């Protein structure tokens, strides 16, 4: 399963790297891609081992504001603070 998240509070590439390292350490997570400029994360995982809500809670516990915004290839719409 692949889930997209909108992630608020990232200010640099180091934030994205921290999220990738943390999510990649979770059993059942196959791949995590985080883009701090877009404020998004895309995580591929085994849904029998971890839930989308658990991954969201992990990012929230790290101090970021994560919200699931789509499955697979659904793109996240920009958040209110990301629109021009």
Secondary structure, 3 states (H helix, E strand, C coil): CEEEEEEECCCCHHHHHHHHHHHHCCCCEEEEEEECCCCEEEEEECCCCCCHHHHHHHHHHCCCEEEEEEECCCCCCCCHHHCC
